[in-house]
């Protein structure tokens, strides 16, 4: 990605800090648009979990992957016109030291078709305290597992897929919930917004030593969702999405 470049924008009354496009290849641009639109759509869907009608606030992005799926899967399905499989069975093969696997059975979190391309997606979730300069070991470990083992070990399997698309793009999605042990206030939210570029740069620099991301962006949680409807004693001011787009795989059904 080189030097990080960001663009602050407001979409659907939601505020985002989005990393800019760095390459011009069609497969890269399609992957970029998918993850960008996925983050934006998930932010919009999360709004219903702050409900005046039913008098509750409980956000999927404060939990783990299974709960995050409450807003991820319906948005992914919408973007892909319903062409989505969850937990798709695959055979894994990996020769990396310490990660060896030969014809072991597993699953990829999502298979989908978007704008004429197939995607094989692995999902991870973790937390990050924006008040610190240190990225959590859990975040680094999950990023490594997803990129070094899970996506690497299915490349041979993906070549046998038969859908008539332009090719398959393996895709790493790592959602990182920003957190703080301090109670939510307007001052805390403003501080977070002042430090968000610093936070994304730190995450990018730490993760690229493992596998360089192609996309890293952030949704600033709306003021009322943050200040008025968060649990006492903790706060979640933002949701970060880090993604890596792998080279296009020409599979059995590829049109090319």
Buried (B, 14 or more C-beta within 10 A) or exposed (E): BEEBEBEEEEBEEBBBBBBEBBEEEEBBBBBBBBBBBBBBBBBBBBBEBBEEEEEEBEBBBBBBBEBBBBBBBBBBBBBBEEBBBBEBEBBBBBEEEEBEBEEEEBBBBBBBBBBEBBBBBBBBBBBBBBBEEEBBEEBBEBBBBBBBBBBBBBBBBBEEBEEEBBBBBBBBBBBBBBBBEBEBEEEBBEBBBEBBBEBBBBBBEBBBEBBEBBBBBBBBBBEEBBBEBBEEEEBBBBBBBBBBBBEBBEBEBBEE
